[in-house]
Amino acid sequence: MRYISALRPVNLILIVFTVLCLRFLLVEPILFTVGQALNEEIVPQLNTLHLILLILSMLLIAAGGYIINDLADIEIDAINKPGKNIIGEDLSKKSATNLYYILTGGGLLAAVITAISVWNYNLAVMQIGVAVSLYFYAFYFKKTFLPGNLIVAGVVAAVPFTYGIYEIVPLQDAYIFIQEDHPEFNFNFLAYWILGFTAFAFLITLTREITKDLEDLEGDMRYGSKSLPATLGISGTKIVLVLLYLIGISGLGYLHLNYLADKNTLIYFSILSLFFIALIILTVLARSASHYGKVSALNKITTLFGVLYTTVVAYMMYNIH
């Protein structure tokens, strides 16, 4: 069980959940509606095998990232999370290193196979970039002032972005003939949706990583970490978190007022904003590592709720008359 927990199964499940929601509750409904408007059948270009390989590549690279992160954190985890890091106890450093290479190598192989299968090997650059970023994060950037947090946020945001790239690029090639009758047509509208979820994933992950730094402040200080809380202090870090959550609320308001003015979105975004407000309140009131742990857990629930906005999109797309 401890071996499984080292791979962060909840986070891996969230990756699968995110990609499946984007595929079946965002991309397919939007393409269906656009196809009806153009009197063309427009379908996603990743078949079932390609989709499975793409998800597998993400899962293996992410799992490898968790292993290399634990390898780099053996000493500091003994203070922040005593007994939770299995490396050096249940799993030797050598075995953990080999496991990292197997997982990451398998993920990159799956990425290359997927990219070649959709006739664009350049797409695999996304997963290669993520794998490299996770390695350098673990050993070089994790204890820095801010780059470490930005890298993790970027890696998580790469999940919806990578799926979008793998879907949209082949779509542009497959349906280029539509532009003969509709010169103004392109798939930028789909890219905007993907970018919206990418931005949300980046912001919410950045706040969660900073919150985790508050939770781990004691061990970080002992080992000379220059994390945000260690540099700005607890009060300064809380101000940063509040500002980031306010940016999230403002972003939702901007999207509703300028692009998504329907009632369903208003209701959903209002509830999502309440999650952000709850995060602000709990962050301000937090005083101990256990408090910050609860904030981090609520942050993850907020992430899940944000992804589930795809259900609203699907409902609206399939009910357009």
C-alpha positions in Angstrom: 0.0 0.0 0.0 2.9 2.4 0.8 4.4 1.7 -2.6 1.1 2.7 -4.2 0.8 5.8 -2.1 4.3 6.9 -3.2 2.9 7.3 -6.7 0.2 9.7 -5.5 -2.7 7.7 -6.9 -5.2 10.5 -6.2 -3.2 12.9 -8.4 -2.9 10.3 -11.1 -6.6 9.7 -11.1 -7.2 13.4 -11.4 -5.0 13.5 -14.5 -7.1 10.7 -16.1 -10.3 12.4 -15.0 -9.2 15.8 -16.5 -8.3 14.4 -19.9 -11.5 12.3 -20.1 -13.6 15.3 -19.2 -11.9 17.4 -21.8 -12.4 14.8 -24.5 -15.9 13.6 -23.9 -17.5 16.7 -22.2 -15.7 19.5 -24.0 -14.1 18.6 -27.3 -16.7 16.1 -28.6 -19.8 18.3 -27.7 -18.2 21.4 -29.2 -17.2 19.7 -32.4 -20.6 18.1 -32.7 -22.3 21.6 -32.4 -19.9 23.2 -34.9 -20.3 20.3 -37.3 -24.0 20.7 -37.3 -23.7 24.4 -38.0 -21.4 23.8 -40.9 -23.3 20.7 -42.1 -20.1 18.6 -41.7 -19.2 15.7 -39.5 -16.3 16.8 -37.3 -14.9 14.3 -34.9 -11.9 14.2 -32.6 -8.7 12.8 -34.2 -7.4 10.8 -31.3 -8.9 7.4 -31.5 -9.3 5.2 -28.4 -5.8 3.7 -28.6 -4.2 7.1 -29.2 -6.1 8.5 -26.2 -5.0 5.6 -23.9 -1.4 6.0 -25.0 -1.5 9.7 -24.4 -3.0 9.3 -20.9 -0.5 6.5 -20.2 2.4 8.8 -21.1 1.1 11.5 -18.7 0.6 9.0 -15.9 4.0 7.4 -16.2 5.9 10.7 -16.4 4.0 12.1 -13.5 4.6 9.0 -11.4 8.3 9.1 -12.2 8.2 12.8 -11.1 6.8 11.8 -7.7 9.6 9.2 -7.3 12.4 11.6 -8.2 10.9 14.2 -5.9 10.9 11.8 -3.0 14.4 10.8 -3.8 15.5 14.4 -3.5 13.5 15.0 -0.3 14.5 12.1 1.9 16.1 14.3 4.6 13.6 17.1 4.6 10.6 14.7 4.5 11.9 13.1 7.7 10.9 16.4 9.4 7.9 17.6 7.4 6.3 14.2 6.7 7.9 11.6 9.1 7.3 8.0 7.9 5.6 9.0 4.7 8.6 8.9 2.4 9.2 5.2 1.7 12.6 5.7 0.0 15.4 4.7 2.2 13.0 2.6 4.3 10.8 0.3 2.3 12.5 1.1 -1.0 16.3 1.6 -1.5 17.6 4.6 -3.2 19.0 2.5 -6.0 15.6 0.7 -6.6 13.8 4.1 -6.5 16.2 5.5 -9.1 15.7 2.5 -11.3 11.9 2.8 -10.9 12.2 6.5 -11.9 14.0 5.6 -15.1 11.5 2.9 -15.9 8.4 5.1 -15.3 9.8 8.2 -17.1 11.3 6.1 -20.0 8.0 4.3 -20.4 6.1 7.6 -20.4 8.4 9.1 -23.0 8.1 6.0 -25.2 4.3 6.1 -25.0 4.5 9.8 -26.0 6.7 9.2 -29.0 4.5 6.3 -30.2 1.4 8.5 -29.8 3.0 11.4 -31.7 4.2 9.2 -34.5 0.7 7.6 -34.7 -0.9 11.0 -35.4 1.8 11.8 -37.9 3.5 14.6 -36.0 6.4 13.4 -33.8 7.1 17.1 -32.8 4.1 16.8 -30.4 6.2 14.5 -28.1 8.2 17.6 -27.2 5.5 18.4 -24.7 6.1 15.3 -22.6 9.8 15.5 -23.0 9.7 19.1 -21.6 7.6 18.0 -18.7 9.9 15.1 -17.8 13.0 17.3 -17.9 11.2 20.0 -15.8 10.3 17.5 -13.1 13.9 16.3 -12.8 15.4 19.8 -12.5 12.6 20.8 -10.2 13.4 18.0 -7.8 17.1 18.6 -7.6 17.7 22.3 -8.5 14.5 24.4 -8.3 12.3 23.0 -5.5 14.0 25.0 -2.7 14.2 28.3 -4.7 12.2 31.4 -4.1 9.5 30.9 -6.8 10.7 29.0 -9.9 9.9 25.7 -8.2 6.3 26.6 -7.7 6.0 27.9 -11.2 7.5 24.7 -12.7 5.0 22.5 -10.8 2.1 24.7 -11.8 3.3 24.6 -15.4 3.7 20.8 -15.3 0.1 20.4 -14.1 -1.2 22.9 -16.6 0.5 20.9 -19.3 -2.0 18.1 -18.8 -5.0 20.0 -20.5 -2.6 21.9 -22.8 -0.9 18.7 -24.0 -4.2 17.0 -24.7 -5.4 20.1 -26.6 -2.2 20.2 -28.7 -2.5 16.5 -29.6 -6.2 17.0 -30.6 -6.2 20.4 -32.3 -3.1 20.0 -34.5 -4.4 16.9 -36.3 -7.9 18.5 -36.5 -6.4 21.5 -38.4 -4.9 19.1 -40.9 -7.9 16.7 -41.2 -10.5 19.4 -41.9 -8.5 22.0 -43.8 -11.0 21.4 -46.7 -13.7 23.2 -44.7 -11.8 26.4 -45.3 -12.5 26.2 -49.0 -16.2 26.9 -48.3 -15.6 28.8 -45.0 -12.3 30.8 -45.4 -12.7 32.3 -41.9 -13.0 28.9 -40.2 -10.3 27.5 -38.0 -10.1 25.6 -34.7 -9.0 28.6 -32.6 -12.3 28.4 -30.7 -11.3 25.0 -29.4 -7.8 26.3 -28.5 -9.4 29.1 -26.4 -11.4 26.6 -24.4 -8.3 24.5 -23.8 -6.3 27.5 -22.8 -9.0 28.5 -20.3 -8.7 25.2 -18.5 -4.9 25.4 -18.8 -4.9 28.8 -17.1 -7.2 27.5 -14.3 -5.0 24.5 -13.7 -1.9 26.7 -13.5 -3.4 29.2 -11.1 -5.0 26.7 -8.7 -1.9 24.5 -8.7 0.4 27.5 -8.0 -1.7 28.4 -4.9 -1.7 24.8 -3.7 2.1 24.5 -4.1 2.6 27.8 -2.1 0.2 26.5 0.5 2.2 23.2 0.8 5.3 25.3 1.3 3.6 27.0 4.3 2.7 23.5 5.6 6.4 22.4 5.2 8.0 25.6 6.5 9.7 24.0 9.5 11.7 21.5 7.5 12.4 23.9 4.7 13.9 26.4 7.1 16.1 23.8 8.7 17.6 22.8 5.4 18.0 26.3 4.1 15.2 26.3 1.6 14.4 29.7 0.0 10.7 28.9 -0.6 8.2 31.7 -0.7 7.2 31.4 3.0 10.9 31.1 4.1 11.7 34.3 2.1 8.6 36.5 2.6 7.4 35.1 5.9 4.0 33.7 6.7 2.1 37.0 6.5 3.7 38.0 3.1 2.9 34.5 1.7 -0.7 34.7 2.8 -1.0 38.1 1.0 0.3 36.5 -2.2 -2.2 33.6 -1.9 -5.1 36.0 -1.3 -4.1 38.0 -4.4 -3.9 34.8 -6.5 -7.3 33.7 -5.4 -8.7 37.1 -6.2 -7.2 36.9 -9.6 -9.1 33.6 -10.0 -12.4 35.2 -9.0 -11.7 38.2 -11.3 -10.9 35.8 -14.2 -14.2 34.0 -13.8 -16.0 37.3 -13.7 -14.2 38.5 -16.9 -15.0 35.3 -18.7 -18.7 35.5 -17.8 -19.1 39.2 -18.7 -17.3 39.0 -22.0 -17.6 35.5 -23.4 -19.8 33.1 -21.3 -22.8 35.2 -20.4 -25.3 32.3 -20.1 -27.2 31.6 -16.9 -25.7 28.1 -16.4 -22.2 29.5 -16.4 -23.2 32.3 -14.0 -24.4 29.8 -11.5 -21.4 27.6 -11.8 -18.9 30.4 -11.7 -20.6 31.8 -8.7 -20.3 28.5 -6.8 -16.6 28.2 -7.9 -16.0 31.8 -6.7 -17.4 30.7 -3.3 -14.7 28.0 -3.2 -12.1 30.6 -3.8 -13.6 32.8 -1.1 -13.5 29.8 1.3 -9.9 29.2 0.4 -9.1 32.9 1.2 -10.8 32.7 4.6 -9.1 29.4 5.6 -5.7 30.6 4.4 -5.9 33.8 6.4 -7.1 31.9 9.5 -4.6 29.0 9.2 -2.1 28.8 12.0 -0.5 25.3 11.9 0.7 22.7 9.4 -2.6 20.8 9.8 -4.6 23.9 9.0 -2.6 24.4 5.8 -3.1 20.7 5.0 -6.9 21.3 5.1 -6.5 24.4 2.8 -4.5 22.2 0.4 -7.3 19.5 0.5 -10.0 22.1 -0.3 -7.8 23.4 -3.1 -7.8 20.0 -4.7 -11.6 19.8 -4.4 -11.8 23.2 -6.1 -9.6 21.9 -8.9 -12.0 19.0 -9.4 -15.0 21.3 -9.4 -13.3 23.6 -11.9 -12.7 20.6 -14.3 -16.4 19.6 -13.9 -17.4 22.8 -15.6 -17.0 20.7 -18.7 -20.4 19.1 -17.8 -22.0 22.6 -18.2 -20.3 23.0 -21.6 -21.6 19.6 -22.7 -25.1 20.4 -21.6 -25.1 23.7 -23.4 -23.6 22.2 -26.6 -26.0 19.3 -26.9 -29.0 21.5 -26.2 -28.4 24.2 -28.8 -31.2 24.3 -31.2 
